[in-house]
Amino acid sequence: MLLALIAKFLPQVLPLGGVRMVVNDGLDRVRFPAPLPAHTRVRATARLLDAVEIDGGVQVKVRYTMLPERSATPVCIADHLTRLYLDPSHDLASPAMRTGRAERA
């Protein structure tokens, strides 16, 4: 169940302005260092590990560290690969890609 939450975190972690398609490319590495008690809320931190330009967009690797509420011991650490295909009118250096928001006139 913890791994299913990663897709929910994505829009909060990565700027998606100017992105026409997002492809979940899977998980590169997953660890469960501690058990998660039933009915416990979790929080997550995310860190960008890598970003590689690909044809039409960028592939990013983000490490998610999930922790139970009121604890500093992680219950899941997962490296997630995502491909972001850009709208042809945007480029990687555009403000929309940096902020996740389109510019308004």
Sine and cosine of phi, psi and omega as CSV:
sin_phi,cos_phi,sin_psi,cos_psi,sin_omega,cos_omega
0.00,0.00,-0.56,0.83,-0.01,-1.00
-0.88,0.48,-0.65,0.76,-0.04,-1.00
-0.91,0.41,-0.48,0.88,0.02,-1.00
-0.91,0.40,-0.40,0.92,0.00,-1.00
-0.95,0.32,-0.37,0.93,-0.07,-1.00
-0.85,0.53,-0.67,0.74,0.01,-1.00
-0.88,0.47,-0.53,0.85,0.03,-1.00
-0.95,0.32,-0.52,0.85,-0.02,-1.00
-0.97,0.24,-0.42,0.91,-0.15,-0.99
-0.77,0.63,-0.78,0.62,-0.02,-1.00
-0.90,0.44,-0.38,0.92,0.03,-1.00
-0.99,0.14,-0.34,0.94,-0.10,-0.99
-0.99,-0.15,-0.68,0.73,-0.09,-1.00
-0.94,-0.33,0.65,-0.76,0.11,-0.99
-0.94,0.34,0.81,-0.58,-0.06,-1.00
-0.93,-0.36,0.14,0.99,0.09,-1.00
-0.90,0.43,0.74,-0.67,0.00,-1.00
0.99,0.12,0.06,1.00,0.02,-1.00
-1.00,-0.09,0.81,-0.58,0.01,-1.00
-1.00,-0.05,-0.40,0.92,-0.02,-1.00
-0.44,-0.90,0.66,-0.75,0.06,-1.00
-0.90,-0.44,0.78,-0.63,0.02,-1.00
-0.87,-0.49,0.85,-0.53,0.08,-1.00
-0.97,0.25,0.92,-0.39,-0.05,-1.00
-1.00,-0.09,0.09,1.00,0.10,-1.00
0.98,-0.19,-0.17,-0.99,-0.05,-1.00
-0.94,-0.35,0.69,-0.72,-0.02,-1.00
-1.00,-0.01,-0.65,0.76,-0.03,-1.00
-0.48,-0.88,0.73,-0.69,-0.01,-1.00
-0.71,-0.70,0.71,-0.70,0.08,-1.00
-0.71,-0.70,0.57,-0.82,0.07,-1.00
-0.85,-0.53,0.99,0.10,-0.10,-0.99
-0.95,0.30,-0.29,0.96,-0.02,-1.00
-0.48,-0.88,0.45,-0.89,0.04,-1.00
-0.96,0.28,0.43,-0.90,0.07,-1.00
-0.95,-0.32,0.90,-0.43,0.03,-1.00
-0.88,0.47,0.53,-0.85,0.01,-1.00
-0.85,0.52,0.57,-0.82,0.07,-1.00
0.89,0.45,0.42,0.91,0.03,-1.00
-0.99,-0.14,0.75,-0.66,0.06,-1.00
-0.96,0.29,0.52,-0.85,0.02,-1.00
-0.84,-0.54,0.43,-0.91,0.13,-0.99
-0.80,-0.61,0.29,-0.96,-0.05,-1.00
-0.66,-0.75,0.51,-0.86,0.21,-0.98
-0.90,-0.44,0.43,-0.90,-0.01,-1.00
-0.71,-0.70,0.62,-0.79,0.02,-1.00
-0.69,-0.73,0.79,-0.61,0.04,-1.00
-0.95,0.30,0.87,-0.50,0.00,-1.00
-1.00,-0.09,-0.55,0.83,-0.09,-1.00
-0.35,-0.94,0.52,-0.85,0.12,-0.99
-0.62,-0.79,0.85,-0.53,-0.06,-1.00
-0.82,-0.57,0.78,-0.62,0.04,-1.00
-0.94,0.34,0.75,-0.66,0.06,-1.00
-0.84,-0.54,0.15,-0.99,0.01,-1.00
-0.87,0.49,0.92,-0.39,0.04,-1.00
1.00,0.01,0.02,1.00,-0.02,-1.00
0.05,-1.00,-0.62,-0.78,-0.06,-1.00
-0.55,-0.84,0.61,-0.79,0.14,-0.99
-0.96,-0.28,0.78,-0.63,-0.01,-1.00
-0.89,-0.46,0.52,-0.85,0.12,-0.99
-0.88,-0.47,0.86,-0.50,-0.03,-1.00
-0.87,-0.50,0.76,-0.65,0.08,-1.00
-1.00,-0.08,0.86,-0.52,0.07,-1.00
-0.98,-0.20,0.77,-0.64,0.10,-1.00
-0.89,-0.46,0.89,-0.45,-0.05,-1.00
-0.96,-0.27,0.74,-0.67,-0.05,-1.00
-0.80,-0.60,0.58,-0.81,0.10,-0.99
-0.94,0.33,0.45,-0.89,0.05,-1.00
-0.83,0.55,0.70,-0.71,0.03,-1.00
0.90,0.43,0.56,0.83,0.06,-1.00
-0.54,-0.84,0.52,-0.85,0.02,-1.00
-0.97,-0.23,0.03,1.00,0.00,-1.00
-1.00,-0.04,0.87,-0.48,-0.02,-1.00
-0.92,0.40,0.57,-0.82,0.09,-1.00
-0.97,-0.25,-0.29,0.96,0.04,-1.00
-0.42,-0.91,0.70,-0.71,0.12,-0.99
-0.77,-0.64,0.87,-0.49,-0.09,-1.00
-0.69,-0.73,0.71,-0.71,0.09,-1.00
-0.99,-0.13,0.90,-0.43,-0.10,-0.99
-0.96,-0.28,0.74,-0.67,0.05,-1.00
-0.98,-0.22,0.77,-0.64,0.00,-1.00
-0.70,-0.71,0.69,-0.72,0.10,-0.99
-0.97,-0.25,0.80,-0.60,0.03,-1.00
-0.94,-0.34,0.92,-0.40,0.04,-1.00
-0.99,-0.11,0.81,-0.59,-0.15,-0.99
-1.00,0.06,0.50,-0.87,0.19,-0.98
-0.89,0.45,0.71,-0.71,-0.05,-1.00
-0.83,0.55,-0.38,0.92,-0.01,-1.00
-0.99,0.15,-0.06,1.00,0.00,-1.00
-0.91,-0.41,0.35,-0.94,0.14,-0.99
-0.74,-0.67,0.13,-0.99,-0.08,-1.00
-0.90,0.44,-0.38,0.92,-0.04,-1.00
-1.00,-0.09,0.05,1.00,-0.07,-1.00
-0.94,0.33,0.46,-0.89,0.05,-1.00
-0.86,0.51,-0.54,0.84,0.00,-1.00
-0.90,0.44,-0.62,0.78,0.03,-1.00
-0.94,0.34,-0.59,0.81,-0.02,-1.00
-0.96,0.29,-0.58,0.81,-0.11,-0.99
-0.95,-0.32,-0.29,0.96,-0.07,-1.00
0.99,0.14,0.13,0.99,-0.02,-1.00
-0.81,-0.58,0.64,-0.76,0.08,-1.00
-0.98,0.21,0.55,-0.83,0.06,-1.00
-0.96,0.28,0.56,-0.83,0.05,-1.00
-0.90,-0.43,0.62,-0.78,0.00,-1.00
-0.98,0.19,0.00,0.00,0.00,0.00
